[in-house]
Amino acid sequence: MTNAMRRYGISLTTLVFFLLIFSDKCDSAFEYIDINNPFLRKIPIAVPFFKALSKQKTEVDLGKSGSQTAGETLAFTGFFKVMDRGAFLEDPQSAGIETAEILFKNWVAIGAELLITGGVNVRGDMVEMEFRLFDTFKGRLLVGKRYEGSVKDERKIVQQFCDEVIYALTGKRGIFNAKIAFVSNGTGNKEIYICDFNGTNPRQFTRNKAITLSPAWSSDGKWIAYTSYVKGKPDLFIHHLKENLNSKVDHEGLNITPAWHPQKMELAATLSFSGDQEIYLLTETGKIIKRLTHNNGIDVSPSWSPDGTRIAFVSKRSGTPQIYVQNIESNQVERVTYYGKHNTQPTWSPAGDRIAYTSMEKGETNIFSIGVNGKEPVQLTHNARDNESPSWSPDGNLIAFSSNREGNSRIYIMTAYGTDQRRLLTMPGEQSSPQWSPRIVNY
């Protein structure tokens, strides 16, 4: 049984799935969404209410809520324009959901290029849900799945199918199992919260009643490291999300800006017990393995390359804060940013080709991304007050960040190219420092 099946409460014996491999091969499906196109056109997709297969009221209700979940989930990616159900020419409760039963011309006529149909069958507290994704112009089934699980897991089942949709159209898995950790002062103190990928279901993680900053996820999504002033000075805390396991790094001076290794249970962090702010490699319990940076200048905010061979970090060794990259084995260091006098908060893209960072210039703070080789810097936010703390989604298609463009600091989302910027959630107080988790989080 896979972890995904355990998480959704779906057993191997009850989960039945099928995938139609059409004659011109799956890789042709990737033509639908070019994730490398900064001027990506949103694809019109129709998601009618899923059909109640035995006409029960519970099925009707689940069909409506499941369809709403699918539309909202897919729209969040920025890839799709979900069509208004009022424009549909077919009644989903009377129309079929199989290829031969669908009048594709009715969907083409309203401009839908993709169509998702679904059926719901409830038996007691169990639900069977089947879904299909079609290309309406070609009248072709792209992917079909059938799931069985608990009625209460309906939302998770729908999002699992949405992940299959994204994979069929892009060749990459979606982000629907990921979480976002962030800082909020809604209680009167800065504490760490966690929400779902789309800003829903926010819940408080720390209750230190003190300044708590810089959440960082472990590569398996089971641990969060952060900095807290709960003892009056900045110390590092390492907490398991489910079990009562924790460690503390409380050397003299600063213990800040943790960053987990992408492949090992180790983390980099800035410590100043030597009198200078340097980056060290630590075990998962906070013991020092070795010192990574060696320079008589401030070195902070490490971010690992996806393969774990390099770190990007901030240093004032050139006089002003700039982004540098260091090879862990050779210790070779190269400066990445030259434009702007104050560049901080680097975060390495999952693809390993770019680094997003915060730049302060001419009284404005904006988010940029730049090639790891220091070429092709691109400004992603413009004329929207202060924007900072970028964090890549695990698929590399979105960037979360904080901004005070509407007054209080809030968490926002944009594409990797800076388009489609929108607020993630609204809570009491201010929110900042978002950090995406890995794709799978089990807790």
C-alpha positions as CSV (number, residue, x, y, z in Angstrom):
1,M,0.0,0.0,0.0
2,T,1.4,3.4,-0.9
3,N,1.7,6.3,1.5
4,A,-0.9,8.2,-0.6
5,M,-3.4,5.4,-0.2
6,R,-2.8,5.4,3.6
7,R,-3.2,9.1,3.8
8,Y,-6.5,9.1,1.9
9,G,-7.8,6.0,3.7
10,I,-8.0,4.1,0.4
11,S,-7.0,0.4,0.5
12,L,-5.3,-1.4,-2.3
13,T,-8.2,-3.8,-2.7
14,T,-10.8,-1.0,-2.9
15,L,-8.9,1.4,-5.1
16,V,-9.5,0.6,-8.7
17,F,-7.9,2.8,-11.3
18,F,-7.6,2.9,-15.0
19,L,-5.6,5.1,-17.4
20,L,-6.4,5.0,-21.1
21,I,-3.2,5.2,-23.2
22,F,-4.4,6.7,-26.5
23,S,-2.8,5.8,-29.8
24,D,-0.6,8.9,-30.2
25,K,1.1,8.3,-26.9
26,C,1.0,10.1,-23.6
27,D,3.8,12.6,-24.3
28,S,1.6,14.3,-26.9
29,A,-0.6,15.3,-23.9
30,F,2.1,17.6,-22.7
31,E,1.4,20.0,-25.6
32,Y,-1.6,21.3,-23.7
33,I,0.4,23.3,-21.0
34,D,3.8,24.6,-21.7
35,I,5.0,25.3,-18.2
36,N,8.1,27.1,-19.5
37,N,6.0,29.7,-21.3
38,P,5.9,33.0,-19.4
39,F,2.9,34.1,-21.4
40,L,0.9,31.0,-20.7
41,R,-2.7,31.1,-21.9
42,K,-5.2,29.8,-19.4
43,I,-7.0,26.8,-20.9
44,P,-10.8,27.0,-20.7
45,I,-12.0,23.9,-18.8
46,A,-15.5,22.8,-18.0
47,V,-16.2,21.0,-14.7
48,P,-19.9,20.2,-14.5
49,F,-21.4,18.9,-11.3
50,F,-20.5,15.2,-10.9
51,K,-23.4,12.8,-11.6
52,A,-25.3,11.1,-8.8
53,L,-25.2,7.5,-10.1
54,S,-28.0,6.2,-7.9
55,K,-29.8,9.5,-7.5
56,Q,-29.4,9.7,-3.7
57,K,-29.4,13.2,-2.2
58,T,-26.0,12.5,-0.6
59,E,-24.6,11.7,-4.0
60,V,-26.1,14.9,-5.5
61,D,-24.5,17.0,-2.6
62,L,-21.1,15.3,-3.0
63,G,-21.3,15.7,-6.8
64,K,-21.7,19.4,-6.4
65,S,-19.1,19.9,-3.6
66,G,-16.6,17.6,-5.5
67,S,-17.0,19.6,-8.7
68,Q,-16.5,22.8,-6.8
69,T,-13.4,21.4,-5.2
70,A,-12.0,20.3,-8.6
71,G,-12.7,23.6,-10.2
72,E,-11.1,25.6,-7.3
73,T,-8.1,23.3,-7.1
74,L,-7.3,23.5,-10.8
75,A,-7.9,27.2,-11.0
76,F,-5.4,27.8,-8.2
77,T,-2.6,26.4,-10.4
78,G,-3.0,29.4,-12.8
79,F,-3.2,27.0,-15.8
80,F,-6.9,27.0,-16.3
81,K,-9.9,29.2,-16.7
82,V,-12.8,27.3,-15.1
83,M,-16.0,28.0,-17.1
84,D,-19.2,29.3,-15.6
85,R,-21.7,26.4,-15.2
86,G,-24.5,28.7,-16.3
87,A,-23.1,28.5,-19.8
88,F,-23.3,24.8,-20.1
89,L,-25.6,23.3,-22.7
90,E,-26.0,19.9,-21.0
91,D,-27.5,18.8,-17.7
92,P,-24.8,16.7,-16.0
93,Q,-27.4,14.7,-14.2
94,S,-28.9,13.5,-17.4
95,A,-25.9,13.5,-19.7
96,G,-23.4,10.6,-19.8
97,I,-19.9,10.6,-18.5
98,E,-18.4,8.1,-20.9
99,T,-16.7,9.1,-24.2
100,A,-19.5,7.6,-26.4
101,E,-22.2,9.4,-24.4
102,I,-20.8,12.9,-24.6
103,L,-21.8,15.4,-27.2
104,F,-18.5,17.1,-27.5
105,K,-19.9,19.7,-29.9
106,N,-21.9,21.2,-27.1
107,W,-18.8,21.8,-25.1
108,V,-16.8,23.1,-28.0
109,A,-19.6,25.5,-28.8
110,I,-19.2,27.2,-25.4
111,G,-15.4,27.4,-25.7
112,A,-14.4,24.6,-23.4
113,E,-11.2,23.0,-24.6
114,L,-11.1,20.5,-21.7
115,L,-13.9,18.7,-19.9
116,I,-14.0,16.8,-16.6
117,T,-16.9,14.5,-16.0
118,G,-17.5,12.5,-12.8
119,G,-19.8,10.1,-11.1
120,V,-20.6,9.5,-7.5
121,N,-21.9,6.4,-5.8
122,V,-22.5,6.3,-2.1
123,R,-22.9,3.1,0.0
124,G,-23.2,3.8,3.7
125,D,-20.1,5.8,4.8
126,M,-18.1,4.8,1.7
127,V,-18.1,6.6,-1.6
128,E,-17.0,5.5,-5.1
129,M,-15.9,8.4,-7.4
130,E,-14.9,8.1,-11.0
131,F,-13.5,10.9,-13.1
132,R,-12.5,11.5,-16.7
133,L,-10.6,14.3,-18.4
134,F,-11.4,14.9,-22.1
135,D,-10.0,16.9,-25.0
136,T,-13.3,18.3,-26.4
137,F,-11.9,19.2,-29.8
138,K,-10.6,15.8,-30.5
139,G,-13.3,14.0,-28.5
140,R,-10.5,12.1,-26.7
141,L,-10.1,10.7,-23.2
142,L,-6.9,11.9,-21.7
143,V,-7.1,10.3,-18.3
144,G,-9.7,8.3,-16.3
145,K,-9.6,7.2,-12.6
146,R,-11.9,5.5,-10.2
147,Y,-11.5,5.7,-6.4
148,E,-13.2,4.3,-3.4
149,G,-12.8,5.6,0.1
150,S,-14.6,7.2,3.0
151,V,-17.2,9.9,2.4
152,K,-15.2,12.3,4.6
153,D,-12.2,11.9,2.3
154,E,-14.1,13.2,-0.7
155,R,-12.0,16.4,-0.9
156,K,-8.8,14.5,-0.8
157,I,-9.9,12.1,-3.5
158,V,-10.9,14.9,-5.8
159,Q,-7.6,16.6,-5.3
160,Q,-5.8,13.3,-6.0
161,F,-7.5,13.2,-9.4
162,C,-6.6,16.9,-10.0
163,D,-3.0,15.8,-9.5
164,E,-3.5,13.2,-12.2
165,V,-4.9,16.0,-14.5
166,I,-1.8,18.1,-13.9
167,Y,0.5,15.2,-14.6
168,A,-1.4,14.2,-17.8
169,L,-1.1,17.8,-19.1
170,T,2.3,18.8,-18.0
171,G,4.3,15.7,-17.2
172,K,4.8,17.0,-13.6
173,R,3.0,16.2,-10.4
174,G,0.8,18.9,-8.8
175,I,1.1,20.6,-5.4
176,F,-2.2,19.6,-3.8
177,N,-0.6,17.6,-1.0
178,A,1.8,20.4,0.0
179,K,1.4,22.8,2.9
180,I,2.6,26.3,3.6
181,A,4.2,27.4,6.9
182,F,4.2,31.1,7.7
183,V,4.5,33.6,10.5
184,S,1.4,35.5,11.9
185,N,1.1,37.9,14.8
186,G,-2.7,37.5,15.1
187,T,-2.4,36.3,18.7
188,G,-0.3,39.3,19.7
189,N,3.0,37.4,19.2
190,K,4.7,36.2,16.1
191,E,3.9,32.5,15.9
192,I,4.2,29.9,13.1
193,Y,1.0,28.6,11.4
194,I,0.5,26.0,8.7
195,C,-2.2,26.1,5.9
196,D,-3.1,23.9,3.0
197,F,-1.6,24.7,-0.5
198,N,-4.4,27.1,-1.3
199,G,-4.5,28.9,2.0
200,T,-7.4,26.9,3.5
201,N,-7.4,25.3,6.9
202,P,-4.9,27.5,8.7
203,R,-3.9,26.3,12.1
204,Q,-1.4,27.5,14.7
205,F,1.8,25.3,15.1
206,T,3.8,27.1,17.7
207,R,2.6,28.6,21.0
208,N,5.7,30.2,22.3
209,K,4.2,33.6,23.2
210,A,7.4,35.2,21.8
211,I,8.9,36.3,18.5
212,T,9.1,33.1,16.3
213,L,10.5,33.4,12.8
214,S,11.9,31.6,9.7
215,P,10.0,28.3,9.4
216,A,11.8,25.6,7.4
217,W,10.5,22.2,6.3
218,S,12.6,19.0,6.3
219,S,12.8,17.1,3.1
220,D,10.3,14.5,4.3
221,G,7.8,17.1,5.5
222,K,7.8,15.7,9.0
223,W,9.9,18.3,10.8
224,I,9.9,22.1,11.0
225,A,12.9,24.1,12.2
226,Y,12.5,27.8,13.2
227,T,14.0,30.6,15.2
228,S,12.4,31.8,18.4
229,Y,13.1,34.4,21.1
230,V,11.2,32.4,23.7
231,K,14.3,32.4,26.0
232,G,15.0,36.0,25.3
233,K,17.5,35.5,22.4
234,P,17.3,33.9,19.0
235,D,17.7,30.2,19.3
236,L,16.9,27.4,16.8
237,F,14.2,24.9,17.6
238,I,13.6,21.6,15.6
239,H,10.1,20.1,16.1
240,H,8.5,16.9,14.7
241,L,5.0,17.7,13.4
242,K,3.3,14.7,14.9
243,E,5.5,13.2,17.6
244,N,6.8,14.8,20.8
245,L,10.3,15.1,19.4
246,N,12.3,18.3,19.5
247,S,15.8,19.7,19.8
248,K,17.2,23.1,20.5
249,V,20.3,24.9,19.2
250,D,21.2,27.6,21.8
251,H,24.8,28.6,21.3
252,E,25.9,31.9,22.6
253,G,24.9,34.7,20.2
254,L,22.6,34.2,17.2
255,N,21.1,30.9,16.0
256,I,19.0,31.8,13.0
257,T,17.9,31.1,9.4
258,P,17.6,27.3,9.3
259,A,17.5,25.4,5.9
260,W,17.1,21.6,5.6
261,H,19.2,19.6,3.3
262,P,17.0,18.4,0.4
263,Q,18.2,14.8,0.6
264,K,19.5,14.3,4.2
265,M,18.3,14.9,7.7
266,E,20.7,17.7,8.1
267,L,20.3,21.5,8.0
268,A,22.3,24.6,7.5
269,A,21.9,27.6,9.8
270,T,23.6,30.8,10.8
271,L,25.4,30.8,14.2
272,S,27.5,33.6,15.7
273,F,29.1,32.0,18.8
274,S,32.5,32.5,17.2
275,G,31.9,36.3,17.1
276,D,31.0,36.4,13.4
277,Q,27.8,35.2,11.7
278,E,28.8,32.1,9.7
279,I,26.8,29.2,8.2
280,Y,27.2,25.8,9.7
281,L,26.0,22.3,8.9
282,L,24.0,20.7,11.7
283,T,22.5,17.2,12.4
284,E,18.8,16.9,12.8
285,T,19.2,17.2,16.5
286,G,21.2,20.4,16.2
287,K,24.8,19.2,16.7
288,I,27.4,20.9,14.6
289,I,28.9,18.8,11.7
290,K,31.1,21.4,10.2
291,R,31.4,25.1,9.4
292,L,30.4,25.9,5.8
293,T,31.4,29.6,5.3
294,H,34.7,31.2,6.2
295,N,34.7,35.0,5.8
296,N,35.0,38.0,8.0
297,G,31.6,39.3,7.0
298,I,28.0,38.5,7.8
299,D,26.9,35.2,6.1
300,V,23.2,34.3,6.6
301,S,20.1,32.8,5.0
302,P,21.3,29.6,3.4
303,S,19.2,27.9,0.7
304,W,20.2,24.5,-0.7
305,S,20.4,23.5,-4.4
306,P,18.0,20.6,-5.2
307,D,20.9,18.2,-5.4
308,G,22.4,19.3,-2.1
309,T,25.8,20.1,-3.6
310,R,25.6,23.9,-3.2
311,I,24.1,26.6,-1.0
312,A,22.9,30.1,-2.0
313,F,23.3,32.6,0.9
314,V,23.6,36.3,1.8
315,S,26.9,37.9,2.5
316,K,28.2,41.4,3.1
317,R,31.7,40.4,2.1
318,S,31.5,42.9,-0.8
319,G,30.3,45.7,1.4
320,T,26.5,45.3,0.9
321,P,24.2,42.3,1.2
322,Q,24.5,40.2,-2.0
323,I,23.6,36.7,-3.0
324,Y,26.5,34.2,-3.3
325,V,26.6,30.5,-4.2
326,Q,29.1,28.1,-2.6
327,N,30.0,24.5,-3.5
328,I,29.9,22.4,-0.4
329,E,32.8,20.1,-1.3
330,S,35.2,22.6,-2.9
331,N,34.2,25.6,-0.8
332,Q,34.4,27.6,-4.1
333,V,32.2,30.8,-3.8
334,E,30.7,32.8,-6.6
335,R,28.8,36.1,-6.4
336,V,25.4,35.9,-8.2
337,T,23.8,39.3,-7.8
338,Y,25.3,42.6,-8.9
339,Y,22.3,44.8,-9.6
340,G,21.0,46.5,-6.4
341,K,22.7,47.3,-3.2
342,H,20.6,45.2,-0.9
343,N,19.8,41.6,-2.1
344,T,18.6,39.1,0.5
345,Q,16.4,36.0,1.2
346,P,17.6,33.7,-1.6
347,T,15.5,30.6,-2.4
348,W,16.6,28.0,-4.9
349,S,14.1,26.8,-7.5
350,P,13.2,23.1,-7.5
351,A,14.5,22.8,-11.1
352,G,17.9,24.1,-9.9
353,D,18.2,26.7,-12.6
354,R,17.1,29.9,-10.8
355,I,17.2,31.7,-7.5
356,A,14.4,33.9,-6.3
357,Y,15.4,36.7,-3.8
358,T,14.3,40.0,-2.3
359,S,15.9,43.2,-3.5
360,M,15.6,46.7,-1.9
361,E,16.3,49.5,-4.3
362,K,15.2,53.2,-4.4
363,G,13.0,52.8,-1.4
364,E,11.1,49.8,-2.8
365,T,11.4,46.1,-1.9
366,N,10.7,43.7,-4.7
367,I,11.1,40.0,-5.6
368,F,13.5,39.0,-8.4
369,S,14.6,35.8,-9.9
370,I,18.0,35.2,-11.5
371,G,19.9,32.4,-13.1
372,V,22.2,30.5,-10.8
373,N,25.1,31.8,-13.1
374,G,24.1,35.4,-12.3
375,K,22.5,36.0,-15.7
376,E,19.0,37.0,-16.7
377,P,17.7,38.8,-13.6
378,V,13.9,39.3,-13.8
379,Q,11.8,41.6,-11.6
380,L,8.7,39.7,-10.6
381,T,6.8,42.4,-8.5
382,H,6.3,46.0,-9.5
383,N,4.9,49.1,-7.9
384,A,3.1,47.2,-5.0
385,R,4.9,48.6,-1.9
386,D,7.1,46.0,-0.1
387,N,7.3,42.4,-1.4
388,E,9.6,39.9,0.2
389,S,10.3,36.3,1.4
390,P,9.8,34.4,-1.8
391,S,9.3,30.6,-1.6
392,W,8.9,28.2,-4.6
393,S,6.2,25.6,-4.7
394,P,7.5,22.1,-4.9
395,D,6.7,21.9,-8.6
396,G,8.4,25.2,-9.3
397,N,5.4,26.8,-11.0
398,L,4.4,29.1,-8.2
399,I,6.1,31.5,-5.7
400,A,4.6,32.4,-2.4
401,F,5.7,35.7,-0.9
402,S,4.6,38.4,1.6
403,S,3.5,41.9,0.7
404,N,1.9,44.9,2.3
405,R,0.3,46.1,-0.9
406,E,-3.1,46.1,0.7
407,G,-2.0,47.6,4.0
408,N,-1.1,44.8,6.5
409,S,1.4,42.2,5.4
410,R,-0.3,39.2,3.8
411,I,0.7,36.1,2.0
412,Y,0.4,36.1,-1.8
413,I,0.9,33.7,-4.7
414,M,2.2,34.3,-8.2
415,T,3.5,32.3,-11.1
416,A,7.2,31.7,-11.4
417,Y,7.1,34.5,-14.0
418,G,5.4,37.0,-11.8
419,T,2.0,36.8,-13.4
420,D,-1.4,36.1,-11.8
421,Q,-0.6,37.6,-8.4
422,R,-3.3,37.1,-5.8
423,R,-3.7,37.0,-2.0
424,L,-3.6,33.5,-0.5
425,L,-5.5,34.1,2.8
426,T,-6.6,36.8,5.2
427,M,-6.2,36.4,9.0
428,P,-6.1,38.6,12.0
429,G,-2.9,40.5,12.3
430,E,-0.1,40.3,9.7
431,Q,1.3,37.3,7.9
432,S,4.8,36.9,6.5
433,S,7.7,34.5,5.7
434,P,5.8,31.8,3.8
435,Q,7.6,28.5,3.2
436,W,6.3,25.7,0.9
437,S,6.6,22.2,2.2
438,P,7.7,19.3,0.0
439,R,4.9,17.8,-2.1
440,I,3.8,15.1,0.4
441,V,3.2,15.9,4.0
442,N,1.9,13.1,6.3
443,Y,0.4,14.5,9.5
